[in-house]
Amino acid sequence: MVDEVQMADEAEQVLKKIAASYRREPLGRLASELSSYLFPTMAFDTSINERDREYERVTKELVKEAKKAAKKRGPAYQTPVFKCHGDYDKCLKHQSGSKRLCMFLLIVCMGKHLIPFVPKGHDGQ
């Protein structure tokens, strides 16, 4: 069984790395936005239903941008991000509890495939 707290910590670190590594691209903005929804520094003024819709919207946009970033790396690196998205969809169908765990798993999966291939100049080096 996956520890949701541990996955949340890892997902938060991955989002920070993606945001920093892709800060001049939509992917970086979306990583920051999703991080603020999943790990708020102050209470939300929105309802749970609104937050869930925002999670879903930002997650979809993040996956779309991650696929674009992976495509730039070449066809050999395209498959893992697409697989991450497929695993996310499966998780949502089978997860009876929190959807957040599925998001954490998606973020960590994508991060493992995107961060090692950040081109020079995207990460401040």
N, C-alpha and C positions, 0 to 999 in steps of 0.2 A: 504494500500500500504506500502511496506517495504522501509525504508529509507536506501539507499545504503551506505551512509557515516557512519551511525551508525553500519550497519552490517559489514562494512570494519573494523571499530575500534574493534568490538567484535571479528571478525575473526583473526585480527592481534594478539590480546591478547591470543586467543586460540592456534594459531600456536606457539607462544612463550612458552606457558605452555606445549604443547605436545613436543616441541623440548627439553625443560629442563627436563621434566619427563621421556622421552624415549631417552635421549642423548646417551646412549650406544647401541641403536638399530637402524635399518634402518628407522623406523618410525620417530624418532627424526631428523635424517639427512634430510629426505624428507620434514618434516615440516619446517625446516630451509630453505631448497631450495625453497619451494613454497613461503615462506614468502619473500625471496629475489626477486622473480619474481613479486609478487603482490604488495609489498611495498618496492621498490628499494630505496636505499639511494643515488644513483647517476643514471644518464641517461643511458639507454641501448644503446648499439651500434648495436643492432640487429633490423631487420625489425619487423613490427607488426605481420606479418604472422609467422615468426620464434618464436616470443614470444608466440603467441597463441598455436603453436605446443608444446612448452615447458610447458606451463600451463597445456595442456591436458595430456602430458606424465607424468609430476610430479603428477598431480591430480590422474591419474589412479594408479600410483605406491603407492601414499599415501593411497588411498582407499584399495588397496591390503594389504598393511602392517597393516592398521587399522583393517581390517577383521581378520588378523592373531592375532593381539593383543587382539581383542575382544574374539576370540575363546579360548585363554588362560584363560580367565576369566570364561569360562564355557558356556554351551549352552544357558542359560537364558539370557546372555548378547550379544549373537551373533546377534539376530534379529535386534536390533536398528541400528547398523552400516550398516547392509545390507539395512535397510529401508532408511537410510540417502542416500546411493548410489542410490537407486531407485528414491528417491525424486529429487536427483541431475539430473538424466537422464530425468525425467519429466520436470524439470525446463528448461533444455537445449532445449527441444523440444518446449516449450511454451514461452520462453523468447525471445522477439523480440529485446531487447536492448542488454545491456552488458552481456557477459557470466560470467563476474567477480562476479555479484550478485549471480549467481548460485553457484559459487565456495565458496563465503563467507558463504552462507547458509549451504553448505556441511560441511565446516570446523567447523562452530559453532555447527551443529548437531552432528558431530563425536566427537568433544571435550566434549560435554555434556555427552557423553556415555563412553568416554575413560578416561578422567582425574580423575573422582572420584574413579576409580578402579586401579590406579597406585600402584603397589606393593611397599613395603618399599625397599629402596635401589635404586630405579629408579629416585627418586626425590631429592636425596642428603640427605635424613633423615636417 
